[in-house]
Amino acid sequence: MQFVDEVEITVKGGDGGNGIVAFRREKFVPHGGPSGGNGGRGGNVIIEADSKLNTLVDLRYKKRYVAERGGDGGPNDKHGKNGEDLVLKVPVGTVVYEADSGRMIADLARHGARCIAARGGEGGRGNASFATSVNQVPRFAEKGEPVEPIRIRLELKLLADVGIIGYPNVGKSTLISRISSAKPKIADYAFTTLVPNLGVVSVDDRSFVVADMPGLIEGAHEGAGLGDQFLRHIERTRLLVHMIDVSGFSGRDPMRDFDTINKELSAYSDRLAALTQIVALNKIDMPASGEIVAAVKPDLEARGLEVFEISALTGHGIQPLVYRIAERLDSLPRTEEPVEEVARFTVDREAESWQVRKVGEGRFEVTGRPVEILVARTDIDNEYAFRRLHGQLEKMGVIKALKDEGAKHGDVVTIRSVEFDFWDEA
C-alpha cells in the first residue's frame, strides 16, 4: 500500500434548494392562499477519522468533492429534500487545515472524531413563508443559498508511543523489525526507509506502538531529506529512542550526529525538544565499537541520559532496552488533546461587511458577502422579488452609501457580476 501523509483537496457543500411560488388550487376554494414550500438544505462535507485506514492515498487522485444539493420546494407547502452529507474517511491522527489561511479546522486524534469541512447552503423559502397580514399573497420566493468551494489540506500525524530517530542507516528499521512484527525494507545504504513504519511491541501484559522514522539529517526542519515531513510524525509520541551508529564505518562523529538531530528537533518545535529520550548505541557487534562506546557513553550519561548498548542485528541488549521503554512509558501519561465531535466555524467579521466604490463614470460596484448572498438568493426576473431586494438593500444602508458616492438615477450598479440600473425614487 502506498503511504501518503499529506493531500490538498477542494470541498464544497451542496447548494441550498430553491423555494417556489405556488398557490392552493382546491375545489370550492377560488382564492387559495400561498402554498410554495421551502427548499432543502444542501449537504455538508464531513471529514471523519477511521481507525481502519493508515494512509491518505484514497484522497490523492480525486481533487474535488461536492455534497448533494438540496431539493427544491414543492406546492402544498412541501419541503424540498435535504441534500445528503458527503463523508470522507481519513486515518486517525489526521489534522485538517484551511489551505489558504493555514487555520486549523480540526485535529481528528481518535476514531470517530469528525468535522464539517464545508457547510451546505440553506434552502430558500417558498412564498408561503413570506405571507403576512399586510402581504397575504406574496408572489415571490427565495433561491437556495449558494456556497463557495474551499481548499483544505489534510496532514497525517502518526499515533505512536515511541519514535525511533537517528541519522540514515543507523539501524532503526532493523530494530523495529526485531522488536515487533513490522517488516520494513532494510538495506545497507542511506535513505532506505522513505516512509515511517509502525510496529506493535508486546512486553508481558503491556503493549505499545513504535514508529521507525526515516533518517534525519542536518537541515531536516527546513525540509532537507524530506525531514520536515517526517518530523511531524513524532510530535505525538511520548518517548524517543535516539539511535547512534558506533560501528566506526560511517565516517561521522557520533556525538556530532546526536547534537545535530537534537538541534533539528528544537528548531522544528518546542514539543519535540522536550520529549524524553533514551539513547541506543547500535552496532556494538562491530570490532571498533568498544573504543567509540567508551568515548561517547560517559558524555551522554553526564547529560542525564539513559544509554543502552545494543546490536539490532544480533539482538544483543534488545530485551533490557525494550523493558526500560515500557517502564518509562508507564510514567509518561498520554496527553490527548480534547477533540470536538464537530468543529465549530469562527465568523470572519471582514466577510460580514460590504463596500461601495465608484469604478467609472456612472458605474459603481458593491462587494461583500451579505450583499452578494442577497442577490444570489433573489430571482432577479421576478418583479416582486426584485422590489424586495431593493427594500433590503435600503434597510442595510447600501442605497444611501451609493448616493453618498455620487450614484444618480440610471447609473449602473454591479453586485456579484449582475448589473442593475440605480433606482432612486426621490
N, C-alpha and C positions, 0 to 999 in steps of 0.2 A: 504494500500500500504506500502511495506517495504521501510524504509528510509535508503538509502545508500549514504554516502557522501565522500567516497574515494575508488578508484579502481586502480589497476595496470594492464595494458594490453600490449600486443605486437602488433605493427602495422608494416606493410610492404607495401611499394609502389609496383606497378606492374613492373616487369622487362620489359625492352625495347624489342620490336620485332626485329628480325634479318633482316638485309639487304640480298639480294640474288644476285647470279651471273646469268645473263641471257643475251642473245644476240638476236637482231632482226632477225626474220626469215620470211622476207617478200618476196613475189613473185617478181622476177626480181631484188632482192637486195641480191646477193650472199654473200656479205661480210658486213652484217649489224653490226652496232656498238653495244656497251654495252647498255642494257636496264633494268638492275636489279634495282628494286625500293627499297626505304628505308623502314626500319621497323618503326612501330608506337611507340609513346611514351607510357610508362606504366602509369596507372592511379595513382593519388595521394590519400592518406588517409587524409581526411579533418575532423576536429572537428568543429561542428557548434552549437552555443547556440540557444536554442529553449525555449521560454517563456512558452510553454505548459507543459514542463517537470519540475519536482521538486525533482527528485532523480536520482542517477546513477545506479539504480538497473538493468536496461536493459543491462548494460555492465559488470555485476558482474560475470555471469556464463560462458560467452564465452570469452576466454582469448587471442585469436589471430584473427587479421583482416588483410586481404590481398586484395589490389586493383587489378583490372584486368590487365593482361599482355597486352602489345602492340602486334598488329598483325604483322606477317612477311610481308616483301615487296613482290611484285609480278612482273612478266615480264611486258614489255612495260611501264616501269617507274611507275608502280602502287605503291602508298604509302600504307603501312600497316595501318590498323585502329588503332587509339589511344585508349588505354585502358580507360574504364570508371572510373571516380573518385569514391571512396567509402566515403560517407558522414556519419559520426557518430554524432547523435544528443545528446546533453547534456543540462542540465539545465543552465539557465543564472546564472552567478556567478561562473562558473567552471574555475579553473586555471589548465593549462596543464604544466607538468614538464617532463624533461628527467629523467627517473628513476635512471640511473646510476650516472650522474653528478649532478643531482639536479637543473640543469639550467631551469629557467622558459622559456617556449616557448611562451605562450600567456595567457592573462587574459581576458576571454570572459565575460565581465561585462554587455553586452547589447544584446538584441535579434538580431539575425542575424550575430553577430560577428563570425568570423571563422579563423582557422589557418590550415596550412598544417603540419600535424604531421609526415608524411612520404612521401617523394617525389618519384615519379615514375622515372624509368630509361629512359634514352634517347634511341631512336631507332637506330639500326645500319644502316650504309649507304650501299646502294647497289653498285654494280660495276659501274653503270653509274655515280655515284658521284666522282669516282676516275679517270675518263678519263681526260687526259691532252694531250698537243701536243706531249709530249715525250712518254707517255704511252697511246696510243689510244685504246688499247684492254686489260684493266685490267681484270684479271681472278680471282679476289678475292673480297670478300665483308666483311662487318663488322658485328659482332654479336651485339645484343642489350645489353645495359648496365644492368648488374645485380645489384640489390640493397639489402642491408642487412636489416634484421628486427630491429626495435627499440623498446625498452621498455619505455613506458611512464606512468606517474602517474597522475591521474585526482583527483583534490580536489575540492569539492563544498563548497563555502562560501556563506551562505545565504545573500540575499539582503534585509535588513530590516533597517528601520529608527531608531527604538528603540530596545534596547536589555534589557530584564528584567533579572537581575542577583541576586545571593544570595546563601546562603547555602541551602542544600537539605531541603525540607519540610517547607520552609518559606512562601509558598502561591503563588508562581509565576504562576503556572498553573491555580489556582483559579482566579487570577487577569485577565489573558488573556482571560479566558472563560467568564468573566463578561463584559469586555470592547470590545470584538469582538465576531465573530461568531465561533471562533475556539472551538473545542471540545476535549481538551486534556484529557488523562487519569488522574484521580485525586484520590489519596488515602492518608491515614494518616500514611505514612512511607517513610523513606528516599529513594531517587533514584526511585521514582515512574515514573518520566519523564526520559526516556532514550534517546530520540531524541529531537531536537529543534521543537517547534511548532510555526507556523506563523499565525497571525491574522491581519485583516484589521480593523482599528479603524476609525470611521467617527465622525468628530466634526464640526457641522454646514456645511459649504460648503467645508471643507477640509477633507483629509483622510491621514493616514499614516500606515505603516506596522510595527507591533510589533513582536519580536521573544522572545519566552519564552525559556531561556536556561536551560538545565538540571543543577542540583545543583552543585556548585563548592566547593571544599574542599582544605585544605592545601596540597600543592604539585601538584595542578592541572596543572601547566605549564610544569611539568615533566611527566604528564600522570596519576597522581593519580585520580581514579574515572573517567577515560577517559577524564579528563579535558582538555588535550591538543587538543583533537579532537573537543571539544565544543568551546574553546576559539577562534578558527579561524572564527567561525560563527559570532562573534560580532565585528570583525575587520572592517567591512564595515559600521557599524552603526554610527549614528551621536550623539546619546544620550543614556545614560544608566540610567535605573531605578533600583536603588540598594535597594532591599527589606531586611528588618531586622525583625526578629521574636521578638516581645516584649510581648509575652503571658506569659513568665516565665516558660513554660512547657518543653522547650528544654534542660534545664540544662546547656546551654552555656552562655558565656558573650557576649552580643550583640555587644559591641564596639570591642571586640577582633575578632569576626566574620567579622565585617566590615573591620578592618585593614588587616586581613588575606586575604580576597578576593582582596583588592586593591594591596597587595603585589604580589599576583599571576598575576594580570593584568600587573603590571610593569615588572615582570620577563618574561612575555610572549612577550610583545612588547611595545615600547615607544608610539605607536599609541593608544593602549588600555588605557595606563596610562593617556593619555592626554584627553580622551573623557569626555565631560560634564556629570555630574551625578546629578540626583535628588534622594533623599532618601525617601523611603516609609516605615514608621513604621507600620507593619501589625499586625493584631490580637488584635486591641485595644478593641475589644468586650470582651476580657478575664478579669477576676477580678483583676489580678495582674499587668495588663498592665500600669495603671496610674503611679505607682511608677517607673516602668522601663523607661517610656517615659520621666518623669521628670528628670531622671538621665542622659539619653543619648542625648536628643534633644538639650540642650544647648551646649554640646560638639560638636555636628555635625554642628550646626549653627555658632559656633565660628570658624569653619574651612571654612566658606563661602559657606556652602551647604544649598540648599533649602530642607526643611523637611516637609513631609505630614504625617498626622496620618490617617490611613485607616483601614477598615476591608473588605478584599476581599470577605469574606463570606457573610456579611450582606449588603455590598455596601456602608457603611458609608465612606465619604471622597473621594469616587472614582471620582465623577464629577470634583471637583476642581483640582485633580491630572491630569486627562485627558486633561482638558483645558490648564493647565500650560505646559504640554508636547507639545501640539500643538503650543502654543506661543513660546516656546523655539526653536522648530524646524524651525519656520519662520525665526529665526535669525541665524540658523546654516545651511548655504548653502551646497548643495551636492557637494562633491569633487570627481567628477568622473574622473578617470584616463583615458587618451586617449587610445583607443583600435584600433589597426591596423586591417584592414579588413582581411589581410593575413599576418601572422607572417613571418618575414624575417629570413633566416638562416644565422648564422655567420660562416665564414670559419675557420675551425680548421687548423692552419698552420702546426701543427705537423702531421696531417693526410695527408697533401700535400707533405710530404717529403718521402724519401726512404733510405734504408740502405742495405749495403752489409756486410756479415760476413762469415767467414770460420767456418764450422760446423764439419769438419772431414778431414781426408786425402783425397784430391782430390774432396772434396764436399763443395759447397758454397750455401748460401741462400740469396735471395733478397726479402726484405719485404717493404711494404709501398703502400698506396692506388694507387698512379699514375701508378706504375709498375704493380700492381696486376690487375687493371682495363684494362690495355693494353692487358694482357694475356687473361683475361676473355672475351674480345671482339674480340679475334683473333681465326680464325678457324685453329687450330694447324695442322690439317690434310691436309690443302691446302698449297702446296709448295710456291705459290706466296704470300699468306698471311703471311706465316712463315718468308719469306725473308723480308717482310715489317716490321714485328715485330723486327727483328734483327736490321734493319736500325733505327727504332725508339729508341730502347734501346741504340744504339750507339750515336745518337744525344743527348740523355738525360745524357750521361756520364756513363751509367751503365756498358758498356763493359770495359771502361777504369778503373772504380773502381774495377771490378773483376780482371783485370790484376794487379792492384796495390796490391790487396790482395793475389796475387800469383796464380791466376787461369791460367791453361795451357790448350792447345787444348786437348779435350777429357774428361776434368773433368766434373763432374755433377753439374749442377746449378738448384736449386729448386725455382720456383716462383709460389705462390698460389697452392701449392700441385702438380704442374706439373713439371716433371723433364726434363731437356734439357741437351744435350751434349754441352759443351762450344766450340764455333766455333771461332777460331782465324785465320783469313785469312792470317795474317802475318806469 
